């Protein structure tokens, strides 16, 4: 049961640690360099300590020496000396610590108490919203998630910036690649020519796969998801904002069992096909594959689910079908601004979880007005933000969709943007009846995609 006196308690704080940090800064000016990247003035609980810390920071920026006398003069000029208790309080702070060696330790204590206060504030707001009942439950959940996620974002301390540290991390990453079997360093898609073209999908990459309707983009990512989950090392989650989980499950069964999807929907399966269906169902049930088909998901909701799967199921790949169906959090912004916010946050989800994130996207009708039907970057709907934030942009194109006599069964994956490698075209085999893509015996066309 909750403590009935909880609301009357003082917020989390440590005034001794606050005085210790300020004492260290007065003892040794360079101590500010140790804490400036992790400690802000508003992290202090005491208003007086906030004012003193902010003033010391401004003096350091201006190149002024900082001690009890110069700080008292600075505060006097600003008519703030009496506000902090005068010179005697500065001397009291100075006598708090004998030397400045532990300033970073004290700073971490202050930061930890600030995080705890922030959490209590968020929880208090959530309690108020729940008791008032004035907002929809989803809105309350969204605000709670955003508030806690904001604390996570601000909790990160200074990153390593010295070349020595960076080189150690870089060599560790290169050694991990050298230790891998095969010729790719990223996550395999199951398509050998595409893997060679992209070097696999790398952690933190935002991959956009775009196509006109009926090109097979959902089937394509289902093929990739089935392959990645089947490898057994990492989990895959699909956010299906258009199709239901049952529709996707049928796709996976057709892909796994190589069944004719049309005959499956009509219930016209032969005994051996039914046996293959049951075997595929049993195999798929054991895969670390997750499908969320809740409509109108926001990026905040997607982010929360990904963090949970990363924690519990070793998440390795995120797929969103499709980008334009994600619910914007700012409904007053224009469409381009909404898409820009969404793609920026999707890139953030990929980075936070250290996994590739594939987002399907629509193309505008411009591609169908040209004689050459191959898509280009300019064909992306709301293309500016998508192209800017994506690490890889790929288009799926099947010539037979426009002319049944034009290379039937051939599918092209056009790598139009690749931040870390070459562009080009990869050929795949499209098997319409089982909604399946396979490696193409003819190989890949690695020509530069300058016109895309």
Buried (B, 14 or more C-beta within 10 A) or exposed (E): EEEEEEEEEEEBBBBEBBBBBBBBBBBBBEBBEBBBEBBBBEBBBBEBBBBBBBBBBEBBEEEBEBEBEBBBBBBEEEEBBEEBEEBEBBEEBBEBBEEBEBBBEBBBBBBBBBBBBBBBEBEEBBEEBEEEEEEEEEEBBBBBBBBBBEBEEEEEEEEEEEEEEEEEEEEEEEEEEEEEEEEBBBBBBBBBBBBBBBBBBBBBBBBBBBBBEEBBBBBBBBBBBBBBBBBEEBBBBBBBBBBEBEEBBBBBBBBBBBBBBEBBEEEEBEEEBEEBBEEBBEBBEEBBBBBBBEEEBBBBBBBBBBBEBBEEBEBBBBBBBBBBBBBBBEEEEEEEBBBBBBBBBBBBBBBBBEBBBBBBBBBBEEBEEEEEBBBBBEBBBBBEBBBEBBBBBBBBBBBBBEEEEEEEBBBBBBBBBBEEEEBBBBBBBBBBEBBBBBBBEEEBBBEEBEEB
